[in-house]
Amino acid sequence: MVLVLGLRIWVVEPLTVSSTSMEPTGLSGSTIFLLKTSPPPDTFTAGQLVVFQSPEDGHTTLKRVIAVGGQHVSIEDAILYVDNVRIDEPFVDHSRIDGTYFGPVTVPEGHVFVLGDNRALSIDSREFGAVPLKNFTATLLWLQN
């Protein structure tokens, strides 16, 4: 019992997804399992699902990495561009966000730009800006819908 409790407190933590901002990838009510170690700063890649402390309210948040420090991000008529290259996003329902424009912005060094897959309902880097690497306190191990 002590071993299980210790693992839960210091190593692996299950959390329940409480919003629709990552649908269809992470449904509300899904369970995610976190490895409670900070990921090395050079390991973030575009498309990766990440968990961090939201700069907006401090809650643990699940989003997708779109760009890292030094890259340029824009959304033109619902289509994502990183460094002026169109990004294929089969998990995003573009018909729900048709007519959406954002940016361009440059991601500051030491930060990551994140978006929710459900762009119409997601509060993400378009609202609170790029996320500092220090806000990443865990690594996503597994997502169960």
N, C-alpha and C positions, 0 to 999 in steps of 0.2 A: 504494500500500500504506500509506503514511504517513497519507494522507487518511482511508482506511477505519479505520485503527487510532485515529486522533484522534477520528473520529466516534463510534466504539465507546466510547472512554474518557470523553469529555466531553459527548456530545450524546444519543445513542440507545443503549439497552442492551437486548438480548434476555434474557429470563429464562424458566425453565421452572416452571410451577405444580407444586408438589411435594406438595400435599395435596388432600383431597376436600372441604374446607370451603366451596368456592364452587360445587360441582356443583348444578344442571346447567349453570350459566352458564360456569364455567371448570373444565374437566375436568383431573384430574391428568395431567400430561404435556403440557398445552397450553403454547403459547408466548405470552408477553406482551412487548410492546415499550414501553419507558419513555422518555420525554423527560426527560433529567436536569436539570430545572429545578424549583424549588419552585413549586407553584401558588399564585397570590395567595389570601390567606385568605378573601376574600369570594366565591370562585368555587365553593365546595362546595354541592351541591344534593342533596336526597334522591333516592335511586335511583342516583346516580353511582357507578361503580366507581373505587376509589382504591387507590393503592399507598403504603405507609408502612413505617417501621421499627417493628416490634412493640415495645411497651413491656415485653412479657414476656421476650423473648429476643433482641431486636435484629435478627431476620431480616426481610428484605423480605417484606411481607405484602399480599395482595390481598383486599379486602373491599368491601362496599357501604355507602355513606353512608345512614344512617337518619335522623339529626337533627343539627342544628348547635346552637351555644351558645344557651342560653335556652329550648330546647324540652324538652318532657316526653315520656319514652318509657316504654311499658309493653307487656307481652305477657300476654294473658289467654286461656288455653286455646288457645295457639298462634297467636292473632291479634295482629298488631302494631298498636299505637295510638301516634300522635304527636300531642301536644296534644289528647288525647281523641278524635281522629278515626281511624276504622278505615282502615288502609292496605291497598290491594289489592296483593298480591304473587303474581302468577301463576307466578313462578319458584321459589316455596317449596312443598315437598311437606308440607302441613299435617298429613297423616295420620301422618307420621313423628315429629311433635313434639306430637301431641294431648296435652293435659293439661299443657303447659308454661306456667309463669307467671314473670314477671319484673317488677320495679319496683313502682311508678313511680319513675323517677329524673329529675332535671333535668340536662341537659347543661351543664357550666360554660362560661362565655364563653371563647373562645380554644381550644375543643375541638370534636371531631366524634365522634358516636356511630356505630360501625360494627358490622355483623353479616355473617356468612357466609350465603350462600343455603342451604347445607345445615346448617340450624340444629341438627340433632341431633349433628353432629360438629364444629361450628365452635367454636374458641376465639376470642372476640371481645370487644367492649366489655362483655358480661355478665360476663366473667371479669376482664379487665384495666382496665376503666373506659373512659371517653371518652379519645380520643387527642388529645394536644396538637397544635396546628397546626404546631409546629416539627418534628414527626416526619415530615411529608410532604416528601419530598426529590425526588420525581419525579412526572410526570404520565403517566397511562396513555394511550398512543397507540393501541394496537391489541391485541386478544385474538384468538388463532387457536386453535380447538379441533381 
